[in-house]
Amino acid sequence: MKRKVKDVVSNEIQLNEVDEMKNANTYNRKTSLFVIVAILLAASSVTWADANNNGAKPIVLRTIMLELNKNMQTVTDAISMEDWEQMAKTAPLIADHPQPPLSEKVRILSLAGSDASKFKSFDKQTHQAAKELEEVVMEQDGKGVIAKFETL
């Protein structure tokens, strides 16, 4: 009986810690999503204005972000179906996503202004989280995959 009580208390403590981590991750994800969306909106509005004025083509970052979105959805689908092979193929595509040309990076970071370091930090965090996701996918650890994917 005492062991069951200890197990219940231990589980409740672990659940509380997980909830706290989820709340912190949710805030970080919302903040990073806001910054990325703001940068993309700013960049796309500049690109739209440029396209109307001088026929410039859309920025490369937009294509990269669309591809990342597709890869994230693929991993989500693979997690739900426990398709380890698909996760293993897609996680590296997220971790090692292409970078825009240097001239475009400079332009985007100038649009980000004081948030440029945050943007760089979020990109680095995404890269690291995707690398860690690759590792747990190889172990076929469902809970670990979900936990790592949540940090993306």
C-alpha positions in Angstrom: 0.0 0.0 0.0 2.8 2.4 0.9 4.5 1.6 -2.4 1.4 2.5 -4.3 1.1 5.8 -2.5 4.8 6.5 -3.3 4.2 5.6 -6.9 1.2 7.9 -7.2 3.0 10.8 -5.5 6.0 10.2 -7.8 3.8 10.2 -10.9 2.0 13.3 -9.8 5.4 15.1 -9.3 6.6 14.0 -12.7 3.3 15.1 -14.3 3.6 18.5 -12.6 7.2 18.8 -13.9 6.1 17.8 -17.4 3.3 20.4 -17.3 5.7 23.1 -16.2 8.1 22.2 -19.1 5.2 22.2 -21.6 4.1 25.6 -20.4 7.6 27.0 -20.8 7.9 25.3 -24.2 4.6 26.6 -25.3 5.6 30.2 -24.4 8.9 29.8 -26.3 7.2 28.2 -29.3 4.6 31.0 -29.4 7.3 33.7 -29.1 9.5 32.1 -31.8 6.5 31.5 -34.1 5.5 35.2 -33.6 9.0 36.4 -34.5 9.3 34.1 -37.5 5.9 35.1 -38.8 6.7 38.8 -38.3 9.9 38.4 -40.2 8.2 36.5 -43.0 5.4 39.1 -43.3 7.9 41.9 -43.3 10.1 40.2 -45.9 7.1 39.2 -48.1 5.7 42.7 -48.0 9.1 44.0 -49.1 9.3 41.3 -51.8 5.7 42.1 -52.9 6.6 45.8 -53.2 9.8 44.9 -55.1 8.0 42.5 -57.4 5.5 45.2 -58.3 8.2 47.8 -58.9 11.0 45.9 -60.7 10.0 42.3 -61.3 12.1 40.8 -58.5 11.5 37.2 -57.7 10.3 36.1 -54.2 12.8 35.6 -51.5 14.4 32.2 -51.0 13.5 32.1 -47.3 9.8 31.7 -48.2 10.6 28.6 -50.2 12.7 27.2 -47.4 10.0 27.9 -44.8 7.4 26.2 -47.0 9.6 23.2 -47.3 10.2 23.1 -43.6 6.4 23.3 -43.0 5.9 20.3 -45.4 8.6 18.3 -43.6 7.2 19.1 -40.1 3.8 17.9 -41.3 5.4 14.7 -42.7 7.0 14.0 -39.3 3.7 14.7 -37.6 2.0 12.2 -39.8 4.8 9.7 -39.4 4.6 10.0 -35.6 0.9 9.3 -35.6 1.5 6.2 -37.6 4.7 5.2 -35.9 6.4 5.2 -39.3 10.0 5.2 -38.0 11.5 5.0 -41.5 9.6 8.1 -42.7 10.7 10.0 -39.5 14.3 8.9 -40.0 14.2 10.2 -43.6 12.5 13.5 -42.8 14.2 14.6 -39.5 17.6 15.3 -41.3 15.7 17.5 -43.8 14.5 19.7 -40.9 17.9 19.7 -39.2 19.9 20.4 -42.3 17.5 22.7 -44.1 19.0 25.0 -46.7 20.1 28.5 -45.9 19.1 31.6 -48.0 21.9 33.3 -49.9 24.0 35.7 -47.9 22.6 38.8 -49.5 19.1 37.7 -48.5 20.2 36.8 -45.0 21.6 40.3 -44.5 18.3 41.8 -45.8 16.1 39.6 -43.6 18.2 40.2 -40.5 18.1 44.0 -41.2 14.3 43.7 -41.3 14.4 41.8 -38.0 16.2 44.7 -36.4 16.7 44.1 -32.7 15.2 40.7 -33.0 17.9 39.4 -35.4 19.7 37.6 -32.6 16.4 35.9 -31.6 15.8 34.8 -35.2 19.3 33.3 -35.3 18.8 31.7 -31.9 15.5 30.1 -33.0 17.1 28.7 -36.1 19.9 27.2 -34.1 17.5 25.7 -31.6 15.4 24.2 -34.4 18.6 22.6 -35.9 19.6 21.2 -32.5 16.1 19.9 -31.7 15.9 18.2 -35.1 19.3 16.6 -34.6 18.1 15.2 -31.2 14.9 14.1 -32.9 17.0 12.1 -35.4 18.7 10.3 -32.4 15.5 9.3 -30.7 14.0 8.2 -33.9 16.8 5.7 -34.4 16.0 4.3 -30.9 12.3 4.0 -31.9 11.3 5.7 -28.7 7.8 7.0 -29.2 7.6 9.2 -26.1 11.1 10.5 -26.7 10.2 11.4 -30.3 7.1 13.3 -29.2 9.1 15.1 -26.5 11.8 16.1 -29.0 9.3 17.1 -31.7 7.5 19.3 -29.2 10.7 21.4 -28.9 10.8 22.0 -32.6 
